[in-house]
Amino acid sequence: MPSNVGSPLVPEPAVAVGEDPRSYARLMSAVYDATMAGDRAPARPREVIGDSWRRIMASGIEPDEQAEPVVETGALEMLRRSSGLMEVLDDISHGLGPLVADGENILVVADAKGRVLWRSGSPSVLMNADRLGFVEGANWGERAVGTNAIGTALVSQRAVQVFSAEHFLRSHHSWTCAGAPIRDPRTGQVIGVVDVSGPAATVHPTTVALVDAVARLAESHLRIEHDRTLNRLRALTAPILARMGSPALVVDTDGWVAAVDAMPLHHRILLPERLGPGRVRLATLGMCAVEPLPGGWLVRPAGGEDDEDADGAHPSRATLDVSDPDRPSLVMVGRSGSWRHDLSLRHAEILVALALSPQGRSAPQLAEDLYGDRSKVVTVRAEMSRLRKQFAGILATQPYRFARAIELSVRYPADRRMILPPSNAPVIRVARDNG
């Protein structure tokens, strides 16, 4: 590895990219060529670039390699749904739309591993990006394609602009890009990156500041949405907690506390990765009984091992109510109370399909049930991921089914032909015909 990358014996560049992009491009091209050849460079790269070059050299990537990023097209929709970024796409598009409106730049949103989830731009700039493998589903992390605004922002944990020869791969030198990490405001962990890329001639020193500002706006949106989720849980469970008159707390599916009654205040409870209704030992609370809520859990300290009153051994009862053609819902009754949650048409269709097959349905089977097409498994898995997050502990996987701890009943309309009238799903048509 050349020793002159970031060496204090080498002077800093004489010009910043924003002052004279052409001069800076020529200087960085000379720095790049000398560094890659192991010679003394006329200047040293910026610290964030020098650090990145050292990492890439240590990984064994060669500057003249033609990167072939790993494309995960089959799982793309699932990656999108699980990224935590879908609800901030509008904020990002609105904030950075002007930068791509002229047709010279591409807007990209990547996940925490640098995989491109969404991109937008004019057909011409997208075609140029295609030639580099800069496509949806591609891995744009540093270890895959070298120094770039997405991968380097993820490693450095800060907003980064990478211009021309600052890219490690020579094939990327005609591009400039600016990326900023997006953090989950609840945990501080980076969940993705927003990036604006285009021809090197479009470089502007304010681009990275704007991209960073939009990333902070997205984080603010996530914080507000999380507060709304907790407030909905508080409103739903306030009557339940009031009736119980015993210690309990309400948490969302990630363990963040929405409400507490007669217990010490906690901000977050560490939940097991696979949590279901019943009795479970929690690290901060000891033995507890948990019951499912829409979007979370009701948690009650169970006391001793023999505390039958709080052991949660009695299964929760679920009623899938499709008797009202205009308002399908799921009603849950547990030891501590009951709640009702209105269902979207798609989620009602899925739950009816699972209710009709207690043994469970695989993703291809559900795809056939819902769409008449067994190949639409990615869409099914994305919907099931969302549904299981909404109804934690009620639905199980492998195959998809109602959990064993749930006693299920279905309330149909008197005239079975009126089951979910707007639905065209094959499984619903069969249910109507068999009524």
C-alpha positions in Angstrom: 0.0 0.0 0.0 1.5 3.4 -0.9 2.6 5.3 2.1 1.9 8.8 0.7 -1.9 8.6 1.1 -2.6 11.2 3.8 1.1 11.6 4.6 1.8 14.8 6.7 4.9 15.4 4.6 2.8 16.1 1.5 1.1 19.5 1.3 -2.6 20.0 1.2 -4.3 20.7 -2.2 -3.9 24.4 -3.2 -7.5 24.8 -4.3 -10.9 23.6 -3.1 -13.3 22.0 -5.4 -15.8 24.7 -5.0 -13.4 27.5 -6.0 -12.2 26.1 -9.4 -13.6 22.6 -10.2 -11.4 22.2 -13.3 -8.2 23.0 -11.5 -9.2 20.7 -8.6 -10.0 17.9 -11.0 -6.6 18.2 -12.7 -4.9 18.3 -9.3 -6.8 15.3 -8.0 -6.1 13.3 -11.2 -2.4 13.9 -10.6 -2.8 12.9 -6.9 -4.7 9.8 -7.9 -2.3 8.6 -10.6 0.7 9.1 -8.3 -0.9 7.5 -5.3 -2.1 4.4 -7.3 1.4 4.0 -8.8 3.0 4.3 -5.3 4.8 7.5 -6.3 5.0 10.8 -4.4 1.8 12.8 -5.0 1.8 16.6 -5.6 -0.8 17.0 -2.8 -2.7 14.8 -0.5 -6.5 14.1 -0.8 -8.9 15.3 1.8 -8.9 13.3 5.0 -12.2 11.5 4.3 -11.0 10.5 0.8 -7.5 9.5 2.0 -9.0 7.3 4.7 -11.3 5.7 2.2 -8.5 5.0 -0.3 -6.5 3.3 2.4 -9.4 1.1 3.3 -10.0 0.1 -0.4 -6.3 -0.6 -1.0 -6.3 -2.9 2.1 -9.3 -4.8 0.7 -7.5 -5.6 -2.5 -9.7 -3.8 -5.0 -7.7 -2.5 -8.0 -8.3 1.0 -9.4 -8.9 -0.3 -12.9 -11.3 -3.0 -11.9 -14.7 -2.9 -13.6 -17.0 -3.1 -10.6 -19.8 -5.7 -10.8 -22.0 -4.9 -7.9 -24.2 -7.6 -6.5 -27.8 -7.0 -7.6 -30.5 -8.5 -5.4 -33.4 -7.9 -7.7 -35.5 -10.8 -6.3 -35.5 -9.4 -2.8 -35.6 -5.7 -3.8 -39.2 -5.1 -2.6 -38.5 -6.8 0.7 -35.4 -4.7 1.2 -37.4 -1.6 0.6 -40.2 -2.5 3.0 -37.7 -3.5 5.7 -35.4 -0.5 5.4 -37.5 1.9 7.4 -37.1 4.5 4.6 -40.4 4.2 2.7 -42.2 6.8 4.8 -39.6 9.4 4.1 -39.4 9.1 0.3 -41.8 12.0 -0.2 -39.7 14.3 2.0 -36.5 13.3 0.1 -38.1 13.7 -3.3 -39.6 17.0 -2.5 -36.4 18.4 -0.9 -34.0 17.2 -3.6 -36.3 17.3 -6.6 -34.9 20.6 -8.0 -31.4 19.0 -8.2 -32.7 16.3 -10.6 -35.3 18.5 -12.4 -32.7 19.7 -15.0 -32.1 16.2 -16.1 -28.4 16.1 -15.3 -28.4 14.4 -11.8 -29.8 11.2 -10.4 -31.4 10.9 -6.9 -30.7 7.7 -5.1 -31.8 6.2 -1.7 -29.8 3.3 -0.4 -30.1 1.1 2.7 -27.7 0.7 5.6 -25.5 -1.7 3.6 -25.3 0.6 0.6 -27.8 -1.3 -1.6 -29.6 1.0 -4.0 -33.4 0.8 -3.1 -34.8 3.7 -5.3 -33.4 6.0 -7.9 -35.0 8.7 -10.1 -33.7 11.0 -12.9 -34.0 11.6 -16.6 -33.7 8.7 -19.0 -30.3 9.9 -20.2 -28.7 10.1 -16.8 -30.2 6.8 -15.7 -28.7 5.2 -18.9 -25.3 6.6 -17.9 -25.8 5.2 -14.4 -26.8 1.8 -15.9 -23.4 1.5 -17.6 -21.7 1.7 -14.1 -24.1 -0.8 -12.6 -25.6 2.0 -10.6 -29.0 0.4 -10.6 -31.8 -0.5 -8.1 -30.7 -3.5 -6.1 -27.0 -2.9 -6.6 -24.5 -2.9 -3.7 -22.8 0.5 -3.7 -20.9 0.0 -0.5 -17.2 0.8 -0.4 -16.1 -2.8 -0.4 -18.1 -3.4 -3.6 -17.3 -0.3 -5.7 -14.6 1.7 -3.8 -14.8 5.3 -2.6 -18.2 6.9 -3.4 -20.6 9.1 -1.6 -23.0 6.2 -0.6 -20.4 3.8 0.7 -18.1 6.4 2.2 -20.9 8.2 3.9 -21.9 4.9 5.6 -18.3 4.2 6.8 -17.5 7.8 7.9 -21.0 8.3 9.3 -21.2 11.8 7.9 -22.2 13.7 4.7 -19.6 13.3 2.0 -19.0 14.8 -1.5 -16.8 12.7 -3.8 -15.7 14.5 -7.0 -14.1 13.0 -10.1 -10.7 11.4 -9.3 -11.6 11.2 -5.6 -13.5 8.1 -6.6 -11.3 5.0 -6.2 -12.4 3.3 -9.4 -11.1 5.0 -12.5 -14.3 4.3 -14.3 -16.2 6.6 -11.9 -14.0 9.7 -12.5 -16.5 11.3 -14.8 -19.0 11.5 -11.9 -19.5 13.6 -8.8 -21.8 12.5 -6.0 -22.9 13.8 -2.6 -24.4 11.5 0.1 -25.6 11.9 3.6 -26.5 9.1 6.1 -30.0 8.9 7.6 -30.3 7.8 11.2 -33.1 6.2 13.1 -33.8 8.9 15.6 -34.8 6.3 18.2 -31.5 4.5 18.2 -29.0 6.7 16.5 -28.2 3.9 14.1 -27.7 4.6 10.4 -30.6 3.1 8.3 -29.7 4.4 4.9 -28.2 7.1 2.7 -29.6 9.7 0.4 -27.4 10.6 -2.6 -27.3 12.9 -5.6 -25.0 11.9 -8.4 -24.2 13.3 -11.9 -21.6 14.3 -14.4 -18.5 15.8 -12.8 -19.2 19.1 -14.5 -22.4 19.5 -12.4 -20.4 19.7 -9.1 -21.5 22.5 -6.7 -20.2 23.1 -3.2 -23.7 23.6 -1.8 -25.0 20.2 -3.0 -23.6 18.2 -0.1 -25.1 20.7 2.4 -28.5 20.4 0.8 -28.4 16.6 0.7 -27.4 16.6 4.4 -30.3 19.0 5.3 -32.8 16.7 3.5 -31.4 13.7 5.4 -32.0 15.6 8.7 -35.5 16.4 7.5 -36.1 12.7 6.9 -34.9 11.9 10.4 -37.3 14.6 11.8 -40.2 12.9 10.0 -39.2 9.5 11.4 -39.2 11.0 14.9 -42.6 12.5 14.5 -44.1 9.3 13.0 -42.7 7.3 15.9 -44.3 9.7 18.4 -47.6 9.3 16.5 -47.3 5.5 16.8 -46.7 5.7 20.5 -49.6 8.1 20.9 -51.9 5.7 19.1 -50.9 2.9 21.4 -51.5 5.2 24.5 -55.0 6.1 23.3 -55.8 2.4 22.5 -54.6 1.0 25.8 -55.7 3.8 28.2 -59.0 2.1 28.9 -57.3 -1.3 29.3 -54.8 0.0 31.8 -57.5 1.8 33.7 -59.6 -1.4 34.1 -56.7 -3.6 35.1 -55.6 -1.7 38.2 -52.4 -3.6 38.3 -48.8 -2.9 37.2 -48.3 -3.0 33.4 -46.7 -1.2 30.6 -47.3 -0.9 26.8 -44.5 -1.1 24.3 -44.3 -0.9 20.5 -42.9 -3.8 18.5 -39.3 -2.5 19.0 -39.8 -2.3 22.8 -40.2 1.5 23.1 -42.5 2.3 26.0 -45.8 4.1 25.2 -47.5 3.9 28.6 -46.8 2.8 32.1 -49.1 2.1 35.1 -47.8 1.5 38.6 -44.3 0.6 37.4 -41.0 2.4 37.3 -40.5 4.5 34.2 -38.7 2.8 31.4 -37.9 4.3 28.0 -37.3 1.0 26.2 -37.6 -2.7 27.1 -35.3 -5.2 25.3 -37.6 -7.7 23.7 -36.7 -11.2 22.5 -36.2 -11.5 18.7 -39.1 -14.0 18.6 -41.8 -12.9 21.0 -45.3 -14.4 21.2 -48.2 -14.1 23.6 -47.8 -15.8 26.9 -45.2 -16.0 29.6 -41.7 -14.8 28.9 -38.6 -13.6 30.8 -37.5 -10.1 29.9 -34.1 -8.9 30.8 -35.2 -5.7 32.6 -38.4 -6.9 34.2 -38.0 -10.6 34.9 -40.9 -13.0 34.2 -43.8 -11.3 32.5 -47.0 -12.1 30.7 -47.4 -10.4 27.3 -50.5 -9.9 25.1 -50.5 -8.6 21.5 -51.7 -5.1 20.6 -52.0 -3.6 17.2 -48.4 -2.3 16.7 -47.1 -3.5 20.1 -47.5 -5.4 23.3 -49.1 -5.2 26.7 -46.6 -6.4 29.3 -47.4 -7.4 32.9 -44.9 -8.5 35.5 -45.9 -12.1 36.4 -44.3 -12.2 39.8 -43.1 -15.7 40.8 -42.9 -18.8 38.6 -46.2 -20.0 40.1 -48.2 -16.8 39.7 -51.1 -18.3 37.7 -53.1 -15.1 37.8 -50.5 -13.4 35.5 -49.0 -16.3 33.7 -50.6 -15.5 30.4 -51.3 -19.2 29.9 -54.8 -18.6 28.6 -54.7 -18.0 24.9 -55.9 -14.7 23.5 -59.1 -14.9 21.4 -59.1 -13.3 17.9 -62.2 -12.7 15.9 -61.8 -11.8 12.2 -64.9 -9.8 11.5 -65.8 -9.5 7.8 -69.6 -9.3 8.5 -69.7 -5.6 7.7 -68.9 -5.3 3.9 -67.5 -1.8 4.5 -65.4 -2.3 7.6 -63.5 -5.5 8.1 -61.7 -5.7 11.4 -59.7 -7.9 13.8 -61.0 -8.0 17.4 -58.7 -9.4 20.1 -59.8 -10.4 23.6 -57.1 -11.2 26.2 -56.9 -11.6 30.0 -56.5 -7.8 30.4 -59.1 -6.5 28.0 -60.0 -6.2 24.3 -59.3 -4.1 21.3 -60.5 -3.7 17.7 -58.5 -2.8 14.7 -59.9 -1.9 11.2 -58.3 -3.7 8.3 -57.4 -2.6 4.8 -58.9 -4.7 2.0 -55.6 -6.4 1.2 -54.9 -7.3 4.9 -58.5 -8.6 5.3 -58.0 -10.8 2.2 -54.7 -12.2 3.7 -56.3 -13.0 7.1 -59.3 -14.7 5.5 -56.9 -16.8 3.4 -55.1 -17.8 6.6 -58.3 -18.4 8.5 -59.4 -20.8 5.8 -56.1 -22.7 6.0 -55.3 -23.3 9.7 -52.3 -25.4 8.7 -50.8 -22.4 7.1 -49.9 -21.1 3.6 -46.5 -20.7 1.9 -45.6 -17.5 0.1 -46.4 -19.0 -3.4 -49.7 -20.4 -2.1 -50.7 -17.0 -0.7 -49.6 -15.4 -4.0 -52.0 -17.7 -5.8 -54.7 -17.0 -3.2 -54.4 -13.2 -3.6 -53.3 -12.7 -7.2 -53.8 -16.0 -9.0 -50.1 -15.9 -9.7 -47.7 -18.0 -7.6 -44.7 -16.0 -8.8 -45.6 -12.9 -6.9 -43.9 -14.1 -3.7 -41.9 -10.9 -3.2 -45.1 -8.8 -3.0 -46.6 -11.3 -0.6 -43.6 -11.3 1.7 -43.6 -7.5 1.8 -47.3 -7.5 2.7 -46.8 -10.1 5.4 -43.8 -8.2 6.8 -46.0 -5.2 7.2 -49.0 -7.2 8.6 -46.8 -9.1 11.1 -45.4 -5.8 12.4 -48.9 -4.5 12.9 -50.1 -7.7 14.6 -47.0 -8.8 16.5 -47.4 -12.3 18.0 -50.7 -13.0 16.3 -49.2 -14.3 13.0 -46.5 -16.9 12.6 -44.2 -17.8 9.7 -42.9 -20.9 7.9 -45.7 -21.3 6.8 -47.7 -18.1 7.3 -50.5 -18.9 9.8 -52.3 -17.7 12.9 -50.1 -18.4 16.0 -51.0 -21.4 18.0 -51.5 -19.3 21.1 -54.5 -17.6 19.3 -58.0 -18.9 19.4 -59.5 -17.8 16.1 -63.1 -17.4 15.0 -64.4 -15.7 11.9 -67.6 -13.7 11.6 -69.0 -13.8 8.1 -72.0 -11.9 6.6 -75.3 -13.7 6.6 -75.1 -13.8 2.8 -71.6 -15.3 2.1 -71.7 -13.7 -1.3 -71.1 -10.4 0.4 -67.7 -11.4 1.8 -65.4 -8.4 1.1 -67.4 -7.2 -2.0 -64.6 -5.0 -3.5 -62.2 -8.0 -3.6 -61.3 -9.9 -6.7 -58.8 -12.2 -4.9 -59.2 -15.8 -6.0 -59.4 -17.0 -2.3 -62.3 -14.6 -1.6 -64.2 -15.7 -4.7 -63.9 -19.3 -3.6 -65.0 -18.4 -0.1 -68.2 -16.7 -1.6 -68.9 -19.7 -3.8 -68.5 -22.2 -0.8 -70.8 -20.2 1.4 
